[in-house]
């Protein structure tokens, strides 16, 4: 991996305090290799996307969010699967970040993590996010993907990822992501 620090923005697709998606992102922060820092951006202040708001200029909270995205070297997304797709909060954040001028995801490295209490680990949300970023020209790290199934059993009561094989898999994935970012620089 490059010795240059990698500034990664983390977007969590759940606003719930004790969400599995948030716990998965905290695990990624903990397991990230040296030189890769994941800063989670709070999505709760973003208004629902409305073209009328954008036409009048980005609202201040959206402008600040977009500045943070623009400054990022890469992105890690952690999403639940709601109704076999991406959560509204994450899709809303992507919509705000993707509008011109300065589409924030264009050409940037992205990795996607999903989790679910079910056995498929949020696979459909994972694939929907990948479809979105094909259109936005995000450089998504291909498989093996992080899709944590039966997620409630893999985190302890404090929300810490306690399943050792999953921890090892995520740590390895993040090392690959750091290499991917360095190769795209």
Wavefront OBJ file of the C-alpha trace (Angstrom):
o trace
v 0.000 0.000 0.000
v 1.071 3.557 -0.632
v 2.566 5.494 2.293
v 0.276 8.418 1.406
v -2.667 8.807 3.794
v -6.005 7.806 2.299
v -8.983 9.915 3.337
v -12.146 7.803 3.055
v -15.672 9.034 3.722
v -18.057 6.490 5.215
v -21.780 6.728 4.478
v -24.132 4.656 6.622
v -27.581 3.944 5.221
v -29.360 3.777 8.565
v -30.052 6.549 11.047
v -30.830 4.099 13.869
v -28.360 4.422 16.738
v -27.784 0.667 17.093
v -28.114 -0.347 13.460
v -26.228 -3.267 11.993
v -25.032 -0.969 9.197
v -23.535 1.431 11.719
v -21.921 -1.441 13.597
v -20.475 -2.747 10.325
v -19.012 0.685 9.559
v -17.464 0.891 13.031
v -15.893 -2.515 12.380
v -14.485 -1.209 9.101
v -13.019 1.802 10.899
v -11.412 -0.500 13.456
v -10.085 -2.971 10.867
v -8.845 -0.454 8.290
v -5.178 -0.855 7.401
v -2.609 1.730 8.428
v -2.867 4.835 6.296
v -6.581 4.411 5.499
v -8.849 6.519 7.697
v -12.635 6.245 7.468
v -14.571 9.302 8.640
v -18.315 8.695 8.873
v -20.465 11.585 7.714
v -23.808 12.032 9.476
v -26.648 11.941 6.944
v -29.460 12.909 9.336
v -29.393 16.652 8.544
v -29.825 16.245 4.791
v -33.260 17.274 3.528
v -34.972 14.961 1.091
v -33.743 15.671 -2.408
v -35.902 18.263 -4.131
v -34.940 19.815 -7.454
v -36.616 23.076 -6.389
v -34.206 23.337 -3.436
v -31.239 22.654 -5.700
v -32.430 25.179 -8.272
v -32.267 27.848 -5.566
v -28.729 26.800 -4.638
v -27.710 23.919 -2.419
v -29.043 24.308 1.148
v -26.169 24.965 3.617
v -26.202 21.454 5.100
v -26.087 19.967 1.588
v -23.290 22.309 0.510
v -21.220 21.246 3.550
v -21.940 17.576 2.815
v -20.905 17.973 -0.819
v -17.672 19.727 0.202
v -16.838 16.763 2.449
v -17.542 14.320 -0.394
v -15.456 16.342 -2.849
v -12.481 16.287 -0.461
v -12.603 12.491 -0.047
v -10.165 10.169 -1.779
v -12.668 7.309 -1.684
v -15.925 6.078 -0.156
v -17.102 3.161 1.971
v -20.868 2.635 2.016
v -22.599 0.483 4.617
v -26.250 -0.179 3.929
v -29.119 -2.212 5.230
v -31.499 -3.767 2.754
v -34.974 -2.240 2.891
v -37.636 -3.847 0.723
v -34.939 -5.533 -1.374
v -33.184 -2.270 -2.148
v -31.147 0.633 -0.802
v -32.392 2.633 2.165
v -33.959 6.009 1.455
v -31.423 7.857 3.602
v -28.473 6.498 1.619
v -30.138 6.985 -1.762
v -30.979 10.557 -0.756
v -27.342 11.253 0.162
v -26.168 9.802 -3.149
v -28.717 11.927 -5.013
v -27.476 15.131 -3.352
v -23.840 14.186 -3.963
v -24.399 13.299 -7.585
v -25.883 16.563 -8.804
v -23.947 19.059 -10.879
v -21.955 21.030 -10.690
v -19.193 18.801 -9.417
v -20.684 15.304 -9.308
v -18.879 14.044 -6.177
v -18.540 10.321 -7.008
v -17.160 10.595 -10.545
v -14.026 8.488 -10.904
v -13.580 7.903 -7.174
v -12.946 4.485 -5.597
v -15.931 3.030 -3.735
v -16.530 -0.113 -1.749
v -19.923 -1.349 -0.648
v -20.834 -3.303 2.477
v -24.292 -4.584 3.319
v -25.689 -6.443 6.285
v -28.934 -8.091 7.146
v -30.427 -10.324 9.815
v -31.382 -12.580 6.883
v -29.156 -15.082 5.184
v -28.429 -13.081 2.010
v -26.676 -10.259 3.843
v -28.354 -7.437 1.955
v -27.272 -8.770 -1.447
v -29.966 -6.924 -3.381
v -29.134 -3.575 -1.764
v -25.474 -4.286 -2.504
v -26.195 -4.856 -6.181
v -28.494 -1.832 -6.419
v -25.726 0.380 -5.040
v -23.331 -1.037 -7.600
v -25.850 -0.241 -10.380
v -26.168 3.341 -9.163
v -22.409 3.854 -9.227
v -22.043 2.433 -12.730
v -24.174 5.359 -13.874
v -22.241 7.830 -11.696
v -18.868 6.502 -12.901
v -17.787 5.512 -9.397
v -14.912 3.037 -9.448
v -16.451 0.242 -7.371
v -14.173 -2.474 -6.025
v -15.419 -5.781 -7.388
v -15.852 -8.997 -5.445
v -15.718 -10.722 -3.282
v -18.310 -8.360 -1.856
v -18.998 -7.733 1.818
v -22.516 -9.020 2.471
v -22.901 -9.959 6.132
v -25.802 -12.375 6.536
v -27.225 -13.450 9.901
v -25.639 -10.217 11.093
v -27.322 -10.095 14.516
v -25.395 -13.222 15.489
v -22.064 -11.706 14.365
v -22.107 -8.636 16.604
v -21.982 -8.678 20.405
v -24.324 -6.794 22.745
v -22.134 -3.682 22.453
v -22.351 -3.679 18.644
v -18.778 -4.910 18.124
v -18.168 -7.357 15.308
v -17.275 -10.513 17.224
v -17.321 -13.117 14.449
v -13.630 -13.734 13.723
v -13.979 -15.058 10.136
v -16.058 -11.980 9.229
v -13.490 -9.690 10.871
v -10.692 -11.328 8.880
v -12.674 -11.091 5.658
v -13.404 -7.372 6.158
v -9.790 -6.609 7.110
v -8.605 -8.359 3.947
v -11.175 -6.541 1.840
v -10.052 -3.177 3.226
v -6.408 -3.997 2.449
v -7.491 -4.743 -1.142
v -9.471 -1.483 -1.170
v -6.390 0.488 -0.079
v -4.397 -1.155 -2.899
v -7.228 -0.393 -5.344
v -7.233 3.276 -4.309
v -3.457 3.493 -4.657
v -3.620 1.928 -8.131
v -6.215 4.476 -9.265
v -4.219 7.486 -8.026
l 1 2 3 4 5 6 7 8 9 10 11 12 13 14 15 16 17 18 19 20 21 22 23 24 25 26 27 28 29 30 31 32 33 34 35 36 37 38 39 40 41 42 43 44 45 46 47 48 49 50 51 52 53 54 55 56 57 58 59 60 61 62 63 64 65 66 67 68 69 70 71 72 73 74 75 76 77 78 79 80 81 82 83 84 85 86 87 88 89 90 91 92 93 94 95 96 97 98 99 100 101 102 103 104 105 106 107 108 109 110 111 112 113 114 115 116 117 118 119 120 121 122 123 124 125 126 127 128 129 130 131 132 133 134 135 136 137 138 139 140 141 142 143 144 145 146 147 148 149 150 151 152 153 154 155 156 157 158 159 160 161 162 163 164 165 166 167 168 169 170 171 172 173 174 175 176 177 178 179 180 181 182 183 184 185
